[in-house]
Amino acid sequence: MSGQARILLVSGSTRSGSTNTAALATAAEIAPSQVTAVRYDGLAELPAFNPDHDGGDRLPQSAARLRREIAESDAVLFCTPEYAGTLPGSLKNLLDWTVGGGEFDRKPAAWINVAAPGRGKGAEDSLMAVLGYVGADIVEAACRRIPVDREAIGPDGTVIGLKFAVEIAEVWDVLLSHLGKL
């Protein structure tokens, strides 16, 4: 099967100049022609999850937008830092807003980890657990550790370096193959 694949890119960092956000900006920039890469930019605007507001007309507009973005995508690619041994609270909050919506049910998902060697495993493990809980189809072959130093971020906010580009190209190939778009 051919055609366009809409891939939602979600950074788990709200930090200005984040290597995680830079990694996804680079992924979007070098995405193959059959990928429409959409960068999610609403992480910092999501209110704290409240089950009393998880549905109907009580669902916050930002949470409804998040769910719509996921539902309209063929797959989701995350890149998140590790904070205090697990996911940053803002990304866990984002994932909490998806539990009641069902948008991740059988939705292909993967992540890249740009942390320094020996770091980030807690975030990966937490992400795998939560994505499994919401029923995502975790594409493990596309989940990669690609360390990125802050010095590798160019003035345009993307990662400089052939090794990173090659690794991201492989991630795209695996995701597209999984989606039947190659």
N, C-alpha and C positions, 0 to 999 in steps of 0.2 A: 504494500500500500504506500502511496506517495502522498504528498500534500504538505501543508504547513502544520507545524506543531507549535502550539502556544505554551511556552514554559514560563511559569511564574518564578521569579528570583526573589528570595526572602533573606535579607541580612538580619541576623540576630543582634546586631550592634546599633546603638543609637549614637555612638561616639563620632564626632567629626573627624574625618581622616582615618576612619577604620580600615584596617587591612581586609576585613571581611566584606565590607561594602565595596572596596576597591576590587577585590577578587570577582565579585558579581558584576561590577561595571565592566571589567575586562571580559568576562564570560559573555556578556551581552554584546560587547563590541566585536568579538571574534566569532559570534555564533554563525553556524552554517546557514546557507540561504533558506533551507527549509524550516528554520526556527524563527519564530517571533518571540523574542525574549522581552518579558515585561517585568520591570523592577517594581516591587511593592515598596511603597514609601510611607505607609501609614502606621508603622510600629509605635512610634512615640505618641500618636494621637489616640490609640486605643485606651478606653477607660479600664480600670481594674475590673476583672471578670466578676459578675454578680449573677448567680443562677436565677434570681428573680427577674432579670432583664434578658434572659436567654431565649427570646422568641417573640413572635408576633410584633405588635406595635411598640413593645417595650425594648426591642433590640436596638442598641445604639446604632446610629447611622454608620459610624466607622467600622463596627463589627459586621454590619450588613454588607458594607463594601468589601471587607476582607473575604467574607464567605462567597460573595459574587465573583471576586477575582479568582479564588480557588476553583469554584465550580466551572468557570469559563476556561480554565487552563487544562491542558492535556497532562501536565506533570508539574511538580514543584521542586525547585532546587534551592536548598538552604546553604548558608554559610554563617556560622555563628561562633562567637568566642565562648570560652569557658569562663564562668564566673563563680567563684567560691565552690569549685568542684563540680558544677552542673551547668545547666542552661542559665543565661541571664534571665532575670525575672520578667523583663519585657517580652522576651520570646516565649517563655512559658505561658504568660498571659495571653499572647496571640493564639497559642495552641489551645488554651482553655476555651477561648471563644469558638473554636471549631468543633468541640466535642458534641454539642447538641445539634449541630447543623447537618452532619453527615456528608459534607462536601469531600472529605478525605477518603470516604469509603471506596476502596480499590483504586484510588488515585495514585499513580506512580510518583514516588518521592525519593530524593537522594540528597546528599550533602557533600560539601567539600570542607575540609578542615585546614585552615591556613596557619594554625598555631605552630609555635616553635616545637621542634622534636621533643617528645616526652610530655607534651601538654595537649589538652583538648579531649582526652579520652572520656572524661566525665560528661562533657557536653554531648559527645557522640552517643554514649550509652543512654543518656536521658532522652535525647532526640529519638533514638531507636525505640525506646520504651513508649513514649507518648505517641509517636506515629503508629506504632503497632496497636496501641489502645484505640486510636481513632479509625483503624482499619485501612491505613494507607498501604499501598503495594510498594514496599521498600526495595528499590533497585540497588542491591548491595554492590554489584559490579561497577556502578557509577559513583559510589561513595569513595572519596579519595582524601588522602592526606597530602597536601601540597603546601609545605611551609613557605610563608612569605614574610620577609623582613620589612619593617617600616621603610627602610631606605630604598626598597624596590618599588615604592609607590611614586609614580611620576607626577609632574605638576598638574596633569589633567585628571588625576584621581584614579588612574588605572595602573595595573601591575606591569612593570617593565621586565622583560626576560622571556627568552625562547622556551625554557624548560616549563614555565607556568603555562604558556600558550599551548604547548604540546599536550600537557596533562589535561587542560580544559577541553581541547579538541577530542581527546579520548572520552571524557565524560559526555560530551555532546553525542559522540558516536554510539556509546552504550545506551544513552537515553533514547536516541532516535531508533536504534535497533529494537529496543524494548517496546517502543510505541508502534513499530511496523512502518516507520517513515523512511527507512533506508532502502 
